[in-house]
Amino acid sequence: MDPAKLAKLQAQAASNRIGGKGTVRRKVVRKTKPSNAQDDKKLQGALKKLNVQPIAGVEEVNMFREDGNVLHFTAPKVHAAVSANTFAIYGTGQVKELTELVPGILNQLGPDSLASLRKLAESYQAIQQGNQRAGGADDDDDDVPDLVENFDVEETQKEAGKDGDLEELN
C-alpha cells in the first residue's frame, strides 16, 4: 500500500474516532424536567393532610378581585373539605377584565360585583359620550371651508401678465 495514502486514511480515522483511549471525555448534558411535577406532588401531599376530596364537573372558576379584574380558571382541579370549609383550586389562571367575561358571568355576580359592574357601565357610557362629542368637533374640521378670497382675480392677473409679455415682445 502507498504510504501517503495510508497516512491520509489514518488522519481521517483519527479525526472521526468515537471513544477509545485518548479521546476527549464529554459531559452528558441532562435536560431538567419542569418543576410543575414536583410542585404537584407537594400540593397533593398537602391536600392529603387536609383530607380534601376532589370535586368533579367544575368547568370554570372566576374570582372577583377588588380592583375590578377577574382571576379566571378554565378547567381547574377543585378539591374541598366541606367540614373544614376549605377549598383548593389549582390550574392555570388568567387575570382578565370584567368586560371580557360579562355575558357568561352575569349569573355568578354577587351584590358587590354588580355595583362594580354598574360603575364600569357608567364609565363606559361617559367615555362613549366623550368620544361622540370629540367626534362631532372633528366632523366640522373635515367640512370644506368657506371661500374667503376671490380666486378668479389671481387667474385674471396671470392672464393679464401673459398678455403683457406678448405685447412687450411685439
N, C-alpha and C positions, 0 to 999 in steps of 0.2 A: 504494500500500500504506500501511497505517496505521503511523505512526512508532512508536507504543507497541508494536505487535505486532512490528515489525522489531527493536526494541531487545530485546524478550523473546527472540526467536529467536537473536539474536547472543549474548546472555548464555548461553543453553543451549549454543550451539555452542562458546563459549569454555571452558565447564566440561567438555565432553566431547571436547576436542581431543586427538588422539593424534598426537604427533610434530609436526614443523614448527618454524618459527622461534619462539622464546620459550617453548618447553615445557621442563619440568624433565627433566634427564637422569637416568635411573635406572640404578643399577648392576645388573649381572646377577649374581645370586647363584648360584654354581656349587655343585652338590652334590658333596661329596667322596666318592670311591669308597672302599669298605672297604679297609683296608691289607692284608687277607689275600692279595689277589692279588699285591701287591708282595712279601710275605713268602714266598709260594710260589715266586716267581721266584728269589729269593735262595737259598732252600733247594734248588731244582732245580740252580742253578749250583754250589752247594757239593757236592751229591751227584755231579754230573758229574765234579768234580775227584777224587773218591774212587773213581771207576769202579765204582759200585754198579749192580746190576741189580734191576729190580722183581721182587717175588715175588707171584704171583697166587694167589688162593684162600684168603687169610687172612681168616677171619670175625671173630675177636676176639683181643685180646691182653690178658692180665692180668699186671700187675707187682705182686708182693707187697712191701709196704713193711715196715720194721722195727716200726712202731707197730701192726701188725696190720690195717691197712687195705689195700685193693687199688686200684691205678690201672687202670681198666678202659677199654679202647678197643673200640668197636663199629665194625666195617668199617674198619679203619685201612689206610693205604697203607704197605706194607712194602718196603724196599729193602735189599739186602745185598751186601756184598763178602766172600765167604766166605774168600778167600785172606788178607784183612787182618783177619778176624774182626770185621767192622764191620757193624752192623745199624742201620737208621734206620726208626723207626716214627713216623708222624705222622698226626694226625687229632684229633678231639675226644675228650679223655679225661675221665673222671669218677672222683672218689675215692669208693669205696664201702666199706662194712664187709664183712668176710669172710662174715658171716652172710647177707647179701643174695644172695651168689653161690654158697653152699655146694652145692646139688645139682648144678649144672652144672660145677663146677670141681674136683670130688674127684679126677678122673684127672690133673689138672695139678699137684696139690700135691706138693712135694718133702718131704724129711725135716724141714727147718726149719719149713715151713708146717704140716706135720702136728702138730708139737709145739705150735705156737701154736693150732692148731685144738683140740687136747686141752685146753689151758689155757682156751680160750674155752668149751668144753663144760662143763668143771668149774665155771667161774664162773657159767655159766648155770644149772646144776643147783643151785648154792648159793643163787642168787637165788630160784629156784623154791621151794626148801625154806624159805627165809626168808619168802617170801610165804605159804606154806601155814601156817607157824607163826603168823604175824601174822593170817592169815585165821581160824584156829581161835580166837584170842582175841576177834576181832570177833564171831564167831558167838555167843559166850557173852553179849555185851552185847545182842544182838538178842533174846535169850530174854525171856519175860515174867518180871518179878521176883516173888519170893515175897511174899505178903501179910504185913505186919508188924503192922498195926493192924487193928482191927475197925471196918469202915466202917458196919456196921449200928447201932453206938452213936450215931454222928452223926445218922443218919436218925431214930432214935427220939427224940433230943434235939430235933430240928427239929419233929417231930410233937408232942412234948410242949409245945414253945413255942407252937405254933399252938393247941393245946387250951387252954393257959393264957391266951392272948389272948382266946379265946372266953369263958372263964369270967369274965375281968375285964369284958368288955363286958356280960355279963348282970348 
